[in-house]
Amino acid sequence: MNADVDVVIAGGGPAGLMLASELRLGGAGTVVLERLPAPTGLSKALGLLGRAVQTLDYRGLLGRFGAGVVPAAAYSRFAHLGGIPLDVSRLLDAAPPGHFPPPLPALQAQVEQVLEERARELGAEIRRGHELAGLSQDEETVTVEVAGPGGSYRLRARYLVGCDGARSVVRKQAGIGFPGTPPTHMLRLGDVTLAEADLSRLPPGITRTATGLFSAAPLGGGVVRIVVSEWGPPPEHAGRDVPPAIEELEASVRRVLGADLAMRQPRWLSRFTDAARQADRYRAGRVLVAGDAAHIQLPAGGPGMSTALQDVVNLGWKLAAQVEGWAPPGLLDTYHAERQPVGERMLSFVRAQGVLLSPGEHVTALRDLMSELLMHEQTLRYVVDRLLSLDVRYAMGGDGAPAHPLTGGWAPDLPLRSDEPLDGILVRPDGYVAWAAAPGDHNTDRLRHALQKWFGVVA
Ligand SMILES: Cc1cc2nc3c(=O)[nH]c(=O)nc-3n(C[C@H](O)[C@H](O)[C@H](O)COP(=O)(O)OP(=O)(O)OC[C@H]3O[C@@H](n4cnc5c(N)ncnc54)[C@H](O)[C@@H]3O)c2cc1C
């Protein structure tokens, strides 16, 4: 086999950069191809919640976020279900310690900066200004065509991972389908400066009016993220590639909110939709997809970057094991088996939130009902766990008999004490429990099975 590098990653966004570190931690060599010559400094995502924060903490990266996390008590500022506020503070006292990781209100640009720094430290090669233009694969390698600053060249790798975002060239050229639901409406976005007087009269959260939706999130320094949407299908002429003019944004806010906001110094103007699509397979031979390349959705509740990070933390150690030669048969395919259902469930949750954000009396009635249901602690806990991906659980039992309740879930922090209700625990590199035994459980077959299935160890 004649490859230039173990793994080529297309795309240096959050997914690609995190994957580069994960591969290096597992001993694999990697080159990241990023078409942009330099970071733009712009941020789609404004923060991370739940399991994604736990995962960064697990990798020792939270301390790199400057002011960093805010107390879990501040969750209620960030958490909502289709614009219905979720009072997470009501759950904190009853939750086991550490159940709700603190929110990380870090802009995507900062997340990317931290992840890039870490990937470089670990020895990943990041080539900026290099765009993947094409690919082909055979039994043993993937060959990618790259358009670089010095001209075009070819790179051969044992595996290629498309972390190249929603319009992934990798996904398309690997022949991976992207079925889903088309856009039902368009949203306009502007990171703009507002006058002090306007800042003080912005409504909190998401405002749903007879004409559309409005939200405003302060980004600091007088800059505010305005998102506005008007009911009705996306206008034919409004291609997503054409950013709205600031006047267009102002006029839309006027129609939705009935207020004039004087916007200045636009830092970023954009539009997006509620299209929801998912790759029909996460692997095609030696090509895999992760992050937005594998699923796109309305950023309701901010699931995109969080899911992207969790995709690649699931994939990284398995792919490294594959190229390092110790992966047991089928290990790499558990990436699709585990992450595709998580993505599908996330899309379903986001679509449901999209309905709650739709117009009409019937939806208002549904929102009222949801608000009442959310008064019940059990319902609130269920919804919050789902929003924060704290309910992610992989099927790892194996022999059909009831497994230890920790099996398949995220490994909680447990004190190393002899009086714990646990005699042993096997944790995978992504932080999930592959096997656990209660005191007195002398069935070593399950441990043997887990060691073999996940680590190829025949004991
Ligand atoms: C308005 C908005 C708000 C959001 N808010 C949140 C939030 O609060 N929380 C959250 O978790 N998520 C949020 N998201 C979603 C989040 O931004 C995305 O899910 C996230 O960026 C996905 O990361 P990624 O690495 O998969 O893809 P991307 O961030 O799209 O990165 C892909 C990278 O690949 C590069 N690339 C593309 N094609 C090629 C090629 N052919 N060759 C080389 N490089 C290529 C691109 O330049 C880019 O750098 C939001 C999204 C939007 C639109």
The ligand as a Gaussian input file, in Angstrom:
#p B3LYP/6-31G(d) Opt

LIG

0 1
 C      -26.996000      30.989000      12.173000
 C      -26.430000      29.737000      12.742000
 C      -26.288000      29.606000      14.108000
 C      -25.771000      28.441000      14.669000
 N      -25.654000      28.323000      16.027000
 C      -25.185000      27.181000      16.572000
 C      -24.995000      27.057000      18.005000
 O      -25.245000      27.991000      18.770000
 N      -24.501000      25.880000      18.491000
 C      -24.167000      24.837000      17.650000
 O      -23.726000      23.781000      18.147000
 N      -24.295000      24.948000      16.296000
 C      -24.789000      26.080000      15.746000
 N      -24.874000      26.214000      14.380000
 C      -24.417000      25.112000      13.505000
 C      -22.879000      25.096000      13.363000
 O      -22.399000      26.347000      12.967000
 C      -22.472000      24.036000      12.377000
 O      -23.161000      22.847000      12.668000
 C      -20.956000      23.778000      12.405000
 O      -20.274000      24.814000      11.750000
 C      -20.590000      22.443000      11.730000
 O      -19.211000      22.280000      11.720000
 P      -18.499000      21.477000      10.540000
 O      -17.047000      21.476000      10.868000
 O      -19.205000      20.203000      10.336000
 O      -18.790000      22.315000       9.214000
 P      -18.338000      23.808000       8.832000
 O      -18.263000      24.665000      10.020000
 O      -19.228000      24.208000       7.712000
 O      -16.854000      23.625000       8.288000
 C      -16.589000      23.111000       7.021000
 C      -15.234000      23.623000       6.572000
 O      -14.879000      22.966000       5.358000
 C      -14.335000      23.920000       4.457000
 N      -14.545000      23.357000       3.118000
 C      -15.719000      23.251000       2.438000
 N      -15.519000      22.629000       1.261000
 C      -14.195000      22.328000       1.194000
 C      -13.388000      21.674000       0.222000
 N      -13.900000      21.176000      -0.919000
 N      -12.057000      21.544000       0.466000
 C      -11.508000      22.024000       1.630000
 N      -12.240000      22.667000       2.584000
 C      -13.563000      22.791000       2.364000
 C      -15.070000      25.195000       4.753000
 O      -14.345000      26.338000       4.342000
 C      -15.224000      25.115000       6.268000
 O      -14.149000      25.711000       6.935000
 C      -25.378000      27.371000      13.807000
 C      -25.504000      27.521000      12.417000
 C      -26.020000      28.683000      11.884000
 C      -26.153000      28.817000      10.379000

